[in-house]
Amino acid sequence: MKIVLKDMLIALFFILLIANTGIFVSGMYLGDDINRFEGEIKKLTRENTLLEKEVYQAESLQYAASLSAKLNFTKQSQPVYFENLKYALNR
C-alpha cells in the first residue's frame, strides 16, 4: 500500500511540474502579447494626438482666414439681422 501511495505522489508531482511549466510558458507568451499591444497603443495615441492637432488647425478661424486670403476672397459678408420685419414676413 505504501508503494502505491508513493508512486501516486511521484506521478502527481510530475503532473503538477508539467502543468506549472505549461502555465509559466503561456504566461510568457501573454506577457509578450501585452508588451506588443502596449506598443501599438502608444503608437495609436501619438497618431491620434497628431490628427487632433490637424483637426484643430483646420477648424481654426486663422486657418480659414489664411486660406481665404490665398484664394483672393477679400469681400466681407454683412450680417443679416432678423429684427427687420422684411425678413420675418418673407417680403
Residue frames relative to the residue before (quaternion, step in Angstrom):
aa qw qx qy qz dx dy dz
M 1.0000 0.0000 0.0000 0.0000 0.00 0.00 0.00
K 0.6564 0.5116 -0.3167 0.4551 3.57 0.96 -0.82
I 0.6381 0.5299 -0.3315 0.4495 3.58 1.04 -0.75
V 0.6485 0.5067 -0.3176 0.4711 3.61 0.97 -0.80
L 0.6544 0.5058 -0.3069 0.4710 3.59 0.95 -0.86
K 0.6483 0.5122 -0.3111 0.4696 3.58 0.99 -0.87
D 0.6602 0.4974 -0.3039 0.4737 3.62 0.95 -0.84
M 0.6449 0.5135 -0.3201 0.4668 3.59 1.01 -0.76
L 0.6512 0.5041 -0.3190 0.4692 3.61 0.98 -0.78
I 0.6377 0.5094 -0.3280 0.4757 3.61 0.99 -0.78
A 0.6568 0.4969 -0.3104 0.4747 3.60 0.95 -0.85
L 0.6356 0.5246 -0.3224 0.4657 3.59 1.03 -0.79
F 0.6518 0.5031 -0.3168 0.4708 3.62 0.96 -0.81
F 0.6486 0.5031 -0.3251 0.4697 3.62 0.97 -0.74
I 0.6371 0.5115 -0.3246 0.4766 3.58 1.01 -0.80
L 0.6641 0.4905 -0.3034 0.4757 3.58 0.95 -0.87
L 0.6265 0.5338 -0.3340 0.4594 3.61 1.04 -0.74
I 0.6670 0.4864 -0.2978 0.4795 3.57 0.94 -0.87
A 0.6512 0.5063 -0.3148 0.4695 3.60 0.97 -0.83
N 0.6446 0.5190 -0.3153 0.4645 3.60 0.98 -0.84
T 0.6482 0.5069 -0.3166 0.4719 3.60 0.97 -0.82
G 0.6483 0.5166 -0.3121 0.4641 3.59 0.97 -0.83
I 0.6549 0.4966 -0.3082 0.4790 3.59 0.95 -0.84
F 0.6385 0.5276 -0.3239 0.4572 3.61 0.98 -0.81
V 0.6722 0.4825 -0.2994 0.4751 3.60 0.89 -0.91
S 0.6582 0.4931 -0.3198 0.4704 3.60 0.93 -0.80
G 0.6158 0.5358 -0.3361 0.4699 3.61 1.10 -0.63
M 0.6316 0.5178 -0.3347 0.4699 3.57 1.04 -0.70
Y 0.6459 0.5061 -0.3220 0.4722 3.60 0.97 -0.81
L 0.6511 0.5068 -0.3169 0.4677 3.57 0.98 -0.82
G 0.6262 0.5330 -0.3309 0.4629 3.60 1.04 -0.72
D 0.6402 0.5086 -0.3202 0.4786 3.57 1.02 -0.77
D 0.6409 0.5141 -0.3216 0.4707 3.59 1.00 -0.80
I 0.6384 0.5226 -0.3251 0.4623 3.59 0.96 -0.83
N 0.6608 0.4987 -0.3132 0.4654 3.60 0.90 -0.85
R 0.6440 0.5153 -0.3201 0.4662 3.58 0.98 -0.80
F 0.6729 0.4886 -0.2963 0.4698 3.59 0.92 -0.90
E 0.6256 0.5255 -0.3436 0.4630 3.61 1.02 -0.70
G 0.6348 0.5203 -0.3244 0.4703 3.58 1.02 -0.75
E 0.6587 0.4969 -0.3057 0.4750 3.57 0.97 -0.84
I 0.6314 0.5278 -0.3310 0.4617 3.59 1.03 -0.77
K 0.6473 0.5065 -0.3220 0.4698 3.60 0.96 -0.82
K 0.6496 0.5124 -0.3148 0.4652 3.58 0.97 -0.85
L 0.6744 0.4833 -0.2936 0.4748 3.60 0.93 -0.87
T 0.6152 0.5391 -0.3482 0.4578 3.60 1.07 -0.67
R 0.6527 0.4965 -0.3143 0.4783 3.59 0.95 -0.86
E 0.6611 0.5021 -0.3079 0.4649 3.58 0.92 -0.88
N 0.6402 0.5231 -0.3169 0.4649 3.59 1.02 -0.82
T 0.6429 0.5191 -0.3216 0.4624 3.60 0.98 -0.80
L 0.6554 0.5003 -0.3131 0.4712 3.58 0.96 -0.83
L 0.6630 0.4977 -0.3083 0.4666 3.59 0.96 -0.81
E 0.6179 0.5333 -0.3441 0.4641 3.60 1.06 -0.69
K 0.6473 0.5121 -0.3202 0.4651 3.57 0.97 -0.83
E 0.6464 0.5106 -0.3198 0.4683 3.59 0.99 -0.78
V 0.6506 0.5046 -0.3212 0.4679 3.60 0.98 -0.79
Y 0.6553 0.5012 -0.3214 0.4648 3.59 0.90 -0.86
Q 0.6485 0.5077 -0.3222 0.4668 3.57 0.99 -0.77
A 0.6730 0.4956 -0.2997 0.4600 3.59 0.95 -0.85
E 0.6942 0.4662 -0.2749 0.4746 3.60 1.09 -0.62
S 0.5484 0.6519 -0.4002 0.3377 3.59 1.14 -0.37
L 0.5544 -0.6148 0.4537 0.3298 3.54 -1.16 0.65
Q 0.5950 0.5660 -0.3647 0.4388 3.56 1.09 -0.63
Y 0.6397 0.5103 -0.3233 0.4753 3.59 1.00 -0.78
A 0.6546 0.5037 -0.3142 0.4681 3.59 0.95 -0.86
A 0.6544 0.5072 -0.3197 0.4608 3.59 0.97 -0.79
S 0.6727 0.4793 -0.3118 0.4696 3.59 0.91 -0.82
L 0.6430 0.5102 -0.3246 0.4700 3.59 1.05 -0.71
S 0.6545 0.4936 -0.3228 0.4731 3.60 0.98 -0.76
A 0.6253 0.5181 -0.3481 0.4684 3.61 1.06 -0.62
K 0.6389 0.5207 -0.3261 0.4629 3.60 1.01 -0.71
L 0.7355 0.4032 -0.2192 0.4984 3.57 1.07 -0.76
N 0.4644 -0.7208 0.4015 0.3219 3.58 1.35 0.25
F 0.3488 0.6750 -0.5575 0.3347 3.58 0.88 0.94
T 0.0428 0.8435 -0.5310 0.0689 3.56 -0.07 1.26
K 0.5788 0.5980 -0.3828 0.4011 3.61 1.16 -0.39
Q 0.3146 -0.7407 0.5673 0.1745 3.55 -0.89 1.00
S 0.3832 -0.7130 0.5317 0.2494 3.58 -0.91 0.81
Q 0.3764 -0.7095 0.5547 0.2174 3.52 -1.13 0.75
P 0.4571 -0.6894 0.4781 0.2952 3.60 -0.87 0.85
V 0.3006 -0.7249 0.5925 0.1820 3.55 -1.18 0.62
Y 0.1669 -0.7860 0.5914 0.0678 3.55 -0.75 1.09
F 0.3484 -0.7679 0.5081 0.1755 3.56 -0.85 0.93
E 0.4505 0.6795 -0.4745 0.3321 3.59 1.19 0.21
N 0.5855 0.5611 -0.3718 0.4518 3.57 1.18 -0.43
L 0.4735 -0.7060 0.4506 0.2728 3.61 -0.80 1.01
K 0.5212 0.6459 -0.4185 0.3688 3.55 1.15 -0.41
Y 0.6999 0.4375 -0.2698 0.4959 3.59 1.01 -0.75
A 0.6479 0.5288 -0.3303 0.4377 3.57 1.03 -0.71
L 0.7380 0.3956 -0.2270 0.4973 3.60 1.01 -0.75
N 0.4026 -0.7426 0.4487 0.2919 3.58 1.32 0.00
R 0.4369 0.6776 -0.4688 0.3607 3.56 0.92 0.97
